[in-house]
Amino acid sequence: MAETIDIELLRTFHAIVRFGQFLAASSFLNKSPSAVSLHVRRLEALAGGRLLERDNQTVNLTPLGRRFALQSAELLLLHDRMLASFSTPVASGRVRLGISEEYAGAVLSCTLPHLSADFPHIELEVETGSSGRLNSRLQRGQLDLALLVEPVEVTAPDARCIKTLGITQPVWVAAHDYRLDLARPVPLALHGKGCPYRSVAVDALTRLGRRWRVVIMSAGVTALETAIEAGLAIGIADRAQVRPGMRVLTTADGLPELPVHELRLMLAPGKSSEAGEVVAGLIGHGFQL
């Protein structure tokens, strides 16, 4: 009898590829590191060779691993789409969704086509903003669902956290030729109050005893990125979204490390609607960091 591939093995493999670390993948999948390693060994036995090379810090694909990743990504996507298609499109009503600004485009592009095609009676209203502001509106019942970026050490209420969609690592960024003057206040390009990265960055500088000043503050990313790449200030960005015109600053540059965050799909207090559950399911199946 021909061997088959367990879809959960593929899910584990692609989580490792996405995060570049076994530990981060195990946290995202809510599996132990030993279970993740076992999944990889089983896949490598089926593939007939090593798929991953790893050292203490990073994980890299072997040539066989790159070929396997390309072929299996389509299979995993088709599997998840097929499961999602089993939902009966009878749900109706309004769903108010809040999305942390930097992820809005990716979330909507993988959600709206399925929503309009399969659930035409659901009315979706989308609001973007900082995680802090969206969380306040969620708590007050002004939103039904929200995707929020929050520090990993901040525990989310089990009854309200529908799913953790991935791990983000905020880092300090600056123009490639920018040199930080340790004798002067750190010039910052920041989002407004309510941005989780702003809060942890300012707190980290304060604990270190470093003075800082805000050069530019904006709700959108374009103005901040322009100021950073022009060398006017340093900022904070998700490591996966660092632009080519920026370099990552480290402790060697005199700046503190920033804590790991999670992207969480959160539910408003109270009973959820059927339409809200449909939207949450579409996001959970379709969106990947």
Stockholm file with secondary structure:
# STOCKHOLM 1.0

chainA/1-289         MAETIDIELLRTFHAIVRFGQFLAASSFLNKSPSAVSLHVRRLEALAGGRLLERDNQTVNLTPLGRRFALQSAELLLLHDRMLASFSTPVASGRVRLGISEEYAGAVLSCTLPHLSADFPHIELEVETGSSGRLNSRLQRGQLDLALLVEPVEVTAPDARCIKTLGITQPVWVAAHDYRLDLARPVPLALHGKGCPYRSVAVDALTRLGRRWRVVIMSAGVTALETAIEAGLAIGIADRAQVRPGMRVLTTADGLPELPVHELRLMLAPGKSSEAGEVVAGLIGHGFQL
#=GR chainA/1-289 SS CCCCCCHHHHHHHHHHHHHSCHHHHHHHHTCCHHHHHHHHHHHHHHHTSCCEEECSSCEEECHHHHHHHHHHHHHHHHHHHHHHHTSCTTCCEEEEEEEEGGGHHHHHHHHHHHHHHHCTTEEEEEEEECHHHHHHHHHTTSCSEEEEEEETTSCCCTTTEEEEEEEECEEEEEETTCCCCTTSCEEEEECCTTCHHHHHHHHHHHHHTCCEEEEEECSSHHHHHHHHHTTSCEEEEEGGGCCTTEEEECGGGTCCCCCCEEEEEEECSSCCCHHHHHHHHHHHHHCCC
#=GC SS_cons         CCCCCCHHHHHHHHHHHHHSCHHHHHHHHTCCHHHHHHHHHHHHHHHTSCCEEECSSCEEECHHHHHHHHHHHHHHHHHHHHHHHTSCTTCCEEEEEEEEGGGHHHHHHHHHHHHHHHCTTEEEEEEEECHHHHHHHHHTTSCSEEEEEEETTSCCCTTTEEEEEEEECEEEEEETTCCCCTTSCEEEEECCTTCHHHHHHHHHHHHHTCCEEEEEECSSHHHHHHHHHTTSCEEEEEGGGCCTTEEEECGGGTCCCCCCEEEEEEECSSCCCHHHHHHHHHHHHHCCC
//
